[in-house]
Amino acid sequence: MAKKVNLKSVRLSDQVMDYVINFEGEGFNQKFENLVLFCMEQEESKKQRITLLDQQIVKQYKKLDALRQLTSKISDVSEALLDLEWRTNDLSALMDELLEDKDEDQELPFP
């Protein structure tokens, strides 16, 4: 452990004091120093983890956007197919009607 040359007096809330007292170490000074060192050690890995998670979030948003675009295209195709089905049904009904008329009028140009 490094030589301790800094002498400071601090005021702490009960909540912070309880947290420091419950940390590893022999006395208050050692516990406080251990807590600060622990936080310093964890800081870089937490920053790296946050950066990684941010990158994953960006990728997931890109995937979500691609899925939304695909869903929109599928919806457009579905609507076009439904419209085509309606037109086909209308045409079929018209053909049935014309064929019925053909049976009634032999002079229509249908074989």
C-alpha angles and dihedrals in degrees: 000000000000122000110268110229100150117092114192136164117214136187115219135186118241090252093055092042091053090049093051093045091053093053123097117280146080104261138004095275093051093044091050092048092046090051093051092046091049091052091048091051093048096044098078095045090048091050090050091048091050091050091050092048091048089053091049090050091053090050091049091050089051090051090048091051091049090050091050091052091048091048090051092051091048089050090051091050091047091052091048091050091048090050089049090050091053092048091047090051091049091049091048091051090049091049090050089051092049091048090051089050089050091056089053097042114040093189094071111113096250124114 
